Amino acid sequence: MSLCRSFAAVVLGALCLSSVLGMGAAATEDVTVGIILVGSRSDAGYSQQHAEDISTAAEVADAKLLPIIDDVGEDADLFERAVRSQIAQGADIIFAASATFQTFLAELALRFPDVKFEFTDAQVVDPVDNLRSYYGRFYQGNYVVGYAMGRQLALDEVAGRDLSEANVGLVSSTPFPLAIRNAYAVIQGVRDGLGWDIPARVLWLASVSPENPWYNPDEERALTQKLIDDGAVAIHTYLDSPAPVWEVQEQKNDDAGWPLYVSGAKRDYRDQGPDVAVGFTYGNWEDYYAKQILAVAESTWEPGSTWATIGEVPRVIISPMGEFVSDEVQAEVLELTDKIAAGELVVLEEFSEQELLELMELPEGTEEL
């Protein structure tokens, strides 16, 4: 069978798994791999994406994948039990696929020096010889889909829509640097596309779902409804389910009168909101997982951090735009993506790398509710 899957997405610099593993990767069959997920492996979003991608990578590499442990949430005890369970089953490397696992993992890595650990964020909390972080610069993709929503809103203005009292709304997880910089990029993208600084509002799922601030579909829908009630004409979701997309689609079907749009991260949800979904940015993790499995097999695995730009591994993918998005906007999205990949456009250029890693401010004119 082919080792490369086709993606209906804007992908730059794509690699297939066969090229990552190469022809001499037989030793990967001796590698035992574990993965721990913050949400359900069937959440139709972030956790499911990781479950699918690690399964494909392990299968192609002929590595042993341990039973996936999911729905761990933010519980330190559950997380430690999951780690110990996978170690007891012989794990050589464990991927902890959530940024919020890092504080738990930094301590556990010291206790189990013979196991390799990785978590999804842009930096390692403290340098540890058997700990690594991996992530993509998803704020770049979030800027692009935000820009596309802003351009669509600008076309609505030209068509006579009065947006003077409108705002853009975001539903996100919990206020920490990863979520903040992505929210910042979306807001800036919408404003750049629209051509003026539309007010923004951010609602944090952690305020109503502290046990899992990434996945709670009922609360996600309720927060989305609140944003719409407060005048949001465009909504971005940085959560792990399609629930906000469902809510915006229902509002559009009810003909509430808004030029209502939605964008998001984590997975391509265009089919969940065909009348409202502008575009999505998400990760393809297969190549990265395969690369790290091979590194363990060849004893070339190293601690540190991977923070990939668009076009690098792990890949940041920008979906095609919704069918209702104008040809003009779609062309601009492709141009923006090319410029970011080539280094000709720097998203959030006002911040240094270190400032991005520590960012805890939102753009002026943004209200947190």
Sequence and secondary structure as in RCSB ss.txt:
>XXXX:A:sequence
MSLCRSFAAVVLGALCLSSVLGMGAAATEDVTVGIILVGSRSDAGYSQQHAEDISTAAEVADAKLLPIIDDVGED
ADLFERAVRSQIAQGADIIFAASATFQTFLAELALRFPDVKFEFTDAQVVDPVDNLRSYYGRFYQGNYVVGYAMG
RQLALDEVAGRDLSEANVGLVSSTPFPLAIRNAYAVIQGVRDGLGWDIPARVLWLASVSPENPWYNPDEERALTQ
KLIDDGAVAIHTYLDSPAPVWEVQEQKNDDAGWPLYVSGAKRDYRDQGPDVAVGFTYGNWEDYYAKQILAVAEST
WEPGSTWATIGEVPRVIISPMGEFVSDEVQAEVLELTDKIAAGELVVLEEFSEQELLELMELPEGTEEL
>XXXX:A:secstr
  S    SSB SS   HHHHH S  GGGGG EEEEEESS TTSSSHHHHHHHHHHHHHHHHT EE   B   TT 
HHHHHHHHHHHHHTT SEEEEE GGGHHHHHHHHHH TTSEEEESSSS SS  TTEEEEEE HHHHHHHHHHHHH
HHHHHHHHTT   TT EEEEEES SSHHHHHHHHHHHHHHHHHHTS   EEEEEGGGT TT TT  HHHHHHHHH
HHHHTTEEEEEE SSSSHHHHHHHHHHHTT SS  EEEEESS  GGG TTTEEEEEEEE HHHHHHHHHHHHTT 
   EEEEE TTSSSEEEE    TTS HHHHHHHHHHHHHHHTTSS TTTTS HHHHHH     TTEEE 
